[in-house]
């Protein structure tokens, strides 16, 4: 099997496994919406979640981005013992740091919470502080989880690292089904922490198979440890951009009417569940390949791979953006419209989802270009661009919230993300030379025309199915939604084949035809 074919197959495998994980995540959010709706209590939970787990996820991404090249360097030399020794040094230092940070985070939570949840007061603010205290130890879980992920992905073990969120989601779903009525939103905070513990425990058997054992080792003088901590800070600032932007959104949403923090979060969940499945699946697999090209000083091949990745993202994300905007209301209704999640919650969520969706391609490009810079050993450029993106988001938030309310917060994040993607592309072009801009533009035009025509197919197929099927029940709504999505996929495939888009031909030749032969 060729290297390119193997890479594509790995990407598809990772995406499929991520979809399976997102499937469980989807049901988790469905049950949260059903049990708690969009209320002051869920507003408090989601703000506490963003202050802790969601912001900490940026640390996890920075750990993997920084660790993998160093671990791979040793493994490529056959020096597995040195790779494990380095990993244990990082584990020891980060655990010591986590003990200090978690203690301070819990102790100081009443002071900083009021400046983040600026619209909360009284019981709602107290509830937020309590939930932050419960969930702040997630930081230590993030450290452990992503150190383990870094080791396994360095060995090419992408399957297990793609499904680590399944035990997390499973634990939360069990709680929501059986115990949420008794223990409420506080219990959800406790179970969120337990779910994070499950994420690193599931990886232990796979690490043991690779002969990795945890051994505490404080060695600040090791050159690779120094290199790790020198690189991780700018990488952290660069990768935290999107999460910081959403935290700013939630902070300002807390000043609006009750339930809008939750609505913003539900919209963000749907948007990221759809977008990150593809984006992270592609970038996770391609990052080691970028690093390999750079180690061989093969910059021409690096540019070809990045160009191919950009075309692939356009091919996948543009129709997804169009479809998500068109079908946002039925998606939200099928996903959340039951129990405590009422019509008001649907309306608020659909507004935020429409404007979050606008930034999907920018989000994808930002992720790929960041990985390109990190592979080059340049962490300062993404950091600078990321800080600039946060400034743009904050300025636009204050401007747009006045005229667009909740939608303005989501739109500001999308604009900031697109700006970051464009700036990173410009900077990367200056660093390694021009990409195939003509090919990228042709791809964009072909895909944009195909997606535009697909939009009409989706709209009219949805309306047509509504006249045939009674949309009164949840099952029937789901059937209508699935049917219109299927019509959209078929029409998009046919149109891109007509316009000779290479990705469609590749999928049909290598997967659809082979599947039919079986």
C-alpha positions in Angstrom: 0.0 0.0 0.0 1.4 3.4 -0.9 2.2 6.0 1.7 -0.4 8.4 0.5 -3.1 5.7 0.4 -2.1 4.6 3.9 -2.3 8.1 5.2 -5.8 8.6 3.7 -7.0 5.3 5.2 -5.6 6.3 8.6 -7.4 9.7 8.4 -10.7 8.0 7.5 -10.3 5.5 10.3 -9.6 8.3 12.8 -12.6 10.3 11.5 -14.9 7.3 11.8 -13.7 6.5 15.4 -14.1 10.2 16.3 -17.7 10.1 14.9 -18.4 7.2 17.1 -17.1 9.2 20.1 -19.1 12.2 19.1 -22.2 10.0 18.8 -22.0 9.3 22.5 -21.2 13.0 23.2 -24.3 14.0 21.3 -26.5 11.8 23.5 -24.8 13.3 26.6 -25.8 16.8 25.6 -29.3 15.6 24.6 -29.8 14.3 28.1 -28.3 17.4 29.7 -30.7 19.5 27.7 -33.7 17.3 28.5 -32.9 17.2 32.3 -31.8 20.8 32.8 -32.8 22.8 29.7 -31.4 26.4 29.3 -31.7 27.7 32.8 -29.6 29.7 35.4 -28.3 26.3 36.8 -27.1 25.1 33.4 -25.7 28.6 32.7 -23.6 28.1 35.9 -22.5 24.6 34.9 -21.4 25.6 31.4 -19.5 28.6 32.6 -17.7 26.4 35.2 -17.0 23.8 32.5 -15.5 26.4 30.2 -13.3 27.9 32.9 -12.0 24.4 33.7 -12.3 21.5 31.2 -12.7 23.4 28.0 -9.8 25.9 28.7 -7.7 23.0 30.0 -8.2 21.2 26.7 -5.8 23.8 25.2 -3.1 22.5 27.5 -3.8 19.0 26.3 -3.4 20.0 22.7 -0.2 21.9 23.5 1.3 18.8 25.3 0.7 16.5 22.4 2.0 19.0 19.9 5.2 19.6 21.9 5.8 16.0 23.1 5.2 14.0 19.9 8.2 15.3 17.9 10.6 14.6 20.8 9.2 11.1 21.5 9.2 10.3 17.8 12.8 11.4 17.5 13.9 8.7 20.1 11.6 6.0 18.7 13.0 6.5 15.1 16.4 5.8 16.6 15.2 2.7 18.3 15.7 4.3 21.8 12.4 3.5 23.4 13.8 3.6 26.9 14.9 7.2 26.4 11.5 8.1 25.0 9.8 6.7 28.1 12.3 8.4 30.4 11.5 11.7 28.8 7.8 11.1 29.1 8.2 10.3 32.8 10.1 13.5 33.4 7.4 15.5 31.9 4.7 13.5 33.8 6.5 14.2 37.1 7.0 17.9 36.6 3.4 18.5 35.3 1.9 16.5 38.2 3.8 18.6 40.7 2.6 21.8 38.8 -1.0 20.5 38.8 -1.0 20.1 42.5 0.0 23.7 43.0 -2.3 25.1 40.3 -5.3 23.1 41.3 -4.9 24.1 44.9 -4.7 27.8 44.0 -7.6 27.4 41.4 -9.9 26.0 44.1 -8.9 28.5 46.8 -9.2 31.6 44.6 -12.3 30.6 42.6 -14.7 33.0 44.5 -12.5 35.9 43.4 -11.9 35.2 39.6 -15.3 33.7 39.0 -17.1 37.0 39.4 -14.9 38.6 36.7 -15.6 35.8 34.2 -19.3 35.2 34.9 -19.8 39.0 35.1 -23.6 38.8 34.8 -24.0 36.3 37.6 -24.8 37.2 41.2 -26.2 35.7 44.4 -27.1 32.0 44.3 -26.1 31.6 40.6 -22.6 32.9 41.3 -22.2 30.7 44.4 -23.3 27.7 42.3 -20.7 28.6 39.7 -18.0 28.8 42.3 -19.0 25.4 43.8 -18.9 23.8 40.4 -15.5 25.3 39.6 -14.1 23.9 42.8 -15.5 20.4 42.0 -14.1 20.4 38.4 -10.8 22.2 38.8 -8.9 18.9 39.4 -9.7 18.1 35.8 -6.4 19.9 35.0 -4.4 17.0 36.4 -6.5 14.6 34.4 -5.8 16.6 31.3 -2.1 16.4 31.9 -2.1 12.6 32.4 -4.5 12.0 29.5 -2.6 13.9 26.9 0.8 12.7 28.0 -0.5 9.2 27.4 -2.1 10.3 24.1 1.3 11.7 23.0 3.1 8.4 23.7 0.5 6.2 21.9 0.2 8.5 18.9 4.0 8.5 18.6 3.7 4.7 18.2 1.0 5.3 15.5 -1.7 4.1 17.9 -4.5 6.5 16.7 -7.4 4.2 17.2 -7.5 4.2 21.0 -6.7 7.9 21.3 -9.7 8.7 19.0 -12.2 7.0 21.4 -11.0 8.1 24.8 -14.1 10.4 25.2 -16.4 7.4 25.0 -16.0 6.3 28.7 -16.3 10.0 29.7 -19.6 10.3 27.8 -20.8 6.9 29.1 -20.3 7.9 32.7 -22.2 11.1 32.2 -25.1 9.5 30.3 -25.5 6.9 33.1 -25.7 9.7 35.7 -28.2 11.7 33.6 -30.4 8.7 33.1 -30.4 7.3 36.6 -29.2 9.9 39.2 -29.7 13.5 37.9 -33.1 13.9 39.5 -31.7 13.1 42.9 -28.3 14.9 42.8 -29.0 17.7 40.2 -26.4 20.0 38.6 -23.9 19.6 41.5 -23.8 15.8 40.9 -23.2 16.5 37.2 -20.1 18.5 38.1 -18.8 15.5 40.2 -19.5 13.0 37.4 -17.7 15.3 34.9 -14.6 14.9 36.9 -15.0 11.1 37.2 -15.5 11.0 33.4 -12.1 12.7 32.9 -10.4 10.2 35.2 -11.9 7.4 33.0 -10.2 9.0 29.9 -6.7 8.3 31.0 -7.5 5.0 32.7 -8.7 3.5 29.4 -5.3 4.1 27.9 -3.3 2.3 30.5 -3.6 -1.3 29.1 -2.3 0.0 25.7 0.6 1.7 27.3 1.5 -1.4 29.3 1.6 -3.4 26.0 4.3 -0.9 24.9 6.1 -1.5 28.2 5.6 2.0 29.5 5.6 2.3 33.2 5.2 5.5 35.3 8.4 6.4 37.2 8.7 9.7 38.9 11.7 11.6 37.8 12.4 15.3 38.6 15.0 16.3 36.0 14.8 20.0 35.1 18.2 20.0 33.5 17.5 17.5 30.8 17.8 19.2 27.4 14.6 17.8 26.0 12.7 18.8 29.1 14.0 22.3 28.7 13.1 22.3 25.0 9.6 21.1 25.9 8.9 23.9 28.4 10.5 26.5 26.0 8.1 25.4 23.2 4.9 24.7 25.1 4.1 28.2 26.2 3.8 29.8 22.8 2.1 26.7 21.5 -0.4 26.9 24.4 -1.2 30.5 23.6 -1.7 29.6 19.9 -3.9 26.6 20.5 -5.9 28.2 23.3 -7.3 30.9 20.9 -10.6 29.3 20.0 -11.3 28.2 23.6 -10.4 31.6 25.0 -12.7 33.2 22.4 -15.6 31.0 23.5 -14.9 31.7 27.1 -15.1 35.4 26.4 -18.4 34.8 24.5 -19.8 33.0 27.6 -18.6 35.7 29.9 -20.5 38.4 27.9 -23.5 36.1 27.4 -23.8 36.0 31.2 -24.9 39.7 31.0 -27.8 38.9 28.7 -31.1 37.3 29.7 -31.2 34.0 31.6 -30.5 30.9 29.5 -28.3 32.5 26.9 -25.1 31.1 28.2 -26.6 27.6 27.8 -28.0 28.4 24.4 -24.6 29.5 23.2 -23.0 26.4 24.6 -25.6 24.0 23.0 -24.9 25.8 19.7 -21.2 25.5 20.2 -21.5 21.8 21.0 -23.4 21.0 17.8 -21.0 23.1 15.7 -17.8 21.6 17.2 -19.3 18.0 17.1 -19.6 18.4 13.4 -16.5 20.4 12.5 -13.9 19.0 14.8 -14.6 15.4 13.8 -13.1 16.1 10.4 -10.6 18.9 11.3 -8.9 17.1 14.2 -9.0 13.8 12.4 -7.0 15.3 9.5 -4.6 17.4 11.5 -3.9 14.6 14.1 -2.7 12.2 11.4 -0.9 14.7 9.2 1.1 16.5 11.9 3.8 13.7 12.1 4.0 13.7 8.3 4.6 17.5 8.3 7.3 17.0 10.8 8.9 14.2 8.8 9.0 16.3 5.6 10.7 19.1 7.5 13.3 16.7 9.1 14.1 15.6 5.5 14.1 19.2 4.4 11.6 18.3 1.7 9.7 21.6 1.6 8.2 21.0 -1.8 6.5 17.9 -0.6 5.4 19.8 2.6 3.8 22.5 0.5 2.1 19.8 -1.7 0.7 18.1 1.4 -0.5 21.3 3.0 -2.1 22.3 -0.3 -3.8 18.9 -0.6 -5.1 19.3 3.0 -6.5 22.8 2.3 -8.4 21.4 -0.7 -9.7 18.5 1.3 -10.9 20.9 4.1 -12.7 23.1 1.5 -14.2 20.0 0.0 -15.6 18.7 3.3 -16.2 21.9 5.4 -17.9 24.2 2.9 -20.9 21.9 2.2 -21.1 21.1 5.9 -21.3 24.8 6.7 -24.1 25.3 4.1 -26.0 22.3 5.4 -25.6 23.2 9.0 -26.9 26.7 8.4 -29.9 25.5 6.4 -30.9 22.6 8.7 -29.9 24.2 12.0 -33.5 24.4 13.3 -34.5 20.8 12.7 -31.1 19.6 13.9 -31.6 21.5 17.2 -35.2 20.2 17.5 -34.2 16.6 16.9 -31.2 16.9 19.2 -32.6 18.9 22.2 -36.4 19.8 21.9 -37.8 17.8 24.8 -38.2 18.0 28.5 -36.9 21.3 29.9 -35.5 22.4 26.5 -38.4 24.6 25.3 -39.2 26.7 22.1 -37.4 29.7 23.6 -34.2 27.6 24.0 -34.5 26.4 20.4 -34.8 29.9 19.1 -31.8 31.2 21.0 -29.7 28.2 20.1 -30.5 28.4 16.3 -29.4 32.0 16.2 -26.0 31.2 17.8 -25.5 28.1 15.6 -26.0 30.0 12.4 -23.2 32.5 13.2 -20.8 29.9 14.7 -21.1 27.9 11.4 -19.8 30.8 9.4 -16.3 30.3 10.8 -16.0 26.6 10.1 -13.5 26.8 7.2 -11.5 29.4 9.1 -11.4 27.0 12.1 -10.1 24.2 9.9 -7.4 26.3 8.2 -6.3 27.7 11.5 -5.7 24.2 12.8 -3.7 23.0 9.8 -1.5 26.1 9.5 -0.8 26.0 13.2 0.4 22.4 12.9 2.5 23.5 9.9 4.3 26.2 11.9 4.7 23.8 14.9 6.3 21.2 12.7 8.7 23.9 11.4 9.6 24.7 15.0 8.1 28.2 14.8 5.8 28.7 17.8 6.0 32.5 17.9 4.1 33.2 14.7 0.9 31.2 15.7 1.2 32.7 19.2 1.2 36.3 17.8 -1.6 35.6 15.4 -3.6 33.9 18.2 -3.3 36.9 20.5 -4.3 39.2 17.7 -7.3 36.9 17.0 -8.4 37.2 20.6 -8.2 41.0 20.5 -10.3 41.0 17.3 -12.9 38.8 19.0 -13.1 41.0 22.1 -13.5 44.2 20.1 -16.1 42.7 17.8 -18.0 41.2 20.8 -18.5 44.6 22.4 -19.5 46.0 19.0 -21.9 43.3 17.8 -23.5 42.3 21.1 -25.2 45.7 21.1 -26.9 45.2 17.7 -27.1 41.4 17.4 -27.3 40.2 21.0 -26.4 36.5 21.3 -25.8 36.1 17.5 -23.2 38.9 17.6 -21.0 37.0 20.1 -21.0 33.9 17.8 -20.3 36.0 14.7 -17.4 37.8 16.4 -15.8 34.4 17.1 -16.3 33.3 13.5 -14.8 36.5 12.1 -11.8 36.3 14.4 -11.2 32.7 13.5 -11.3 33.4 9.8 -8.9 36.3 10.2 -6.5 34.1 12.1 -6.7 31.5 9.3 -6.0 34.1 6.6 -3.1 35.7 8.6 -1.5 32.3 9.3 -1.8 31.3 5.6 -0.1 34.6 4.6 2.7 34.1 7.2 3.3 30.5 6.2 3.5 31.5 2.5 6.2 34.0 3.4 8.1 31.4 5.4 8.2 28.4 3.0 7.1 29.8 -0.3 3.9 30.1 -2.4 1.3 27.3 -2.4 -0.7 26.3 -5.4 -3.1 29.3 -5.0 -4.7 28.8 -8.4 -5.5 25.1 -7.6 -6.9 26.1 -4.2 -9.1 28.8 -5.8 -10.4 26.5 -8.5 -11.3 24.0 -5.8 -13.1 26.7 -3.8 -15.1 27.8 -6.8 -16.1 24.3 -7.8 -17.1 23.3 -4.3 -18.9 26.6 -3.6 -21.0 26.2 -6.8 -21.7 22.6 -5.9 -22.6 23.5 -2.3 -24.9 26.3 -3.5 -26.9 24.0 -5.7 -26.9 21.4 -3.0 -28.5 24.0 -0.7 -31.6 24.2 -2.9 -31.8 20.5 -3.1 -31.7 20.2 0.7 -34.3 23.0 1.1 -36.8 21.5 -1.4 -36.2 17.9 -0.3 -36.9 18.9 3.3 -40.1 20.6 2.4 -41.1 17.8 0.1 -40.6 15.2 2.8 -42.6 17.3 5.2 -45.6 17.0 2.9 -45.3 13.3 2.8 -44.3 12.5 6.4 -46.1 13.9 9.4 -43.4 15.9 11.4 -45.4 15.6 14.6 -43.2 13.0 16.3 -39.5 13.1 17.0 -38.8 9.9 15.0 -40.6 11.4 11.9 -38.6 14.7 12.3 -35.4 12.6 12.4 -36.4 10.7 9.3 -37.2 14.0 7.4 -33.9 15.4 8.5 -31.9 12.3 7.6 -33.7 12.1 4.2 -32.8 15.7 3.3 -29.2 15.2 4.4 -29.0 12.1 2.2 -30.4 14.1 -0.8 -27.8 16.8 -0.1 -24.9 14.3 0.0 -26.0 12.6 -3.2 -26.5 15.9 -5.1 -23.2 17.2 -3.8 -21.4 14.0 -4.9 -23.0 14.2 -8.4 -22.1 17.9 -8.8 -18.5 17.5 -7.7 -18.1 14.6 -10.1 -19.5 16.8 -12.8 -17.0 19.5 -12.0 -14.2 16.8 -11.8 -13.3 17.4 -8.2 -10.6 14.9 -7.4 -11.7 14.0 -3.8 -15.1 12.7 -5.0 -13.5 10.5 -7.6 -11.0 9.2 -5.1 -13.7 8.3 -2.5 -15.9 6.5 -5.2 -12.9 4.6 -6.8 -11.3 3.5 -3.5 -14.3 3.0 -1.2 -17.7 3.0 -2.8 -16.7 0.7 -5.7 -14.7 -1.6 -3.4 -17.7 -1.8 -1.0 -20.1 -2.7 -3.8 -17.7 -5.5 -5.0 -17.8 -7.1 -1.6 
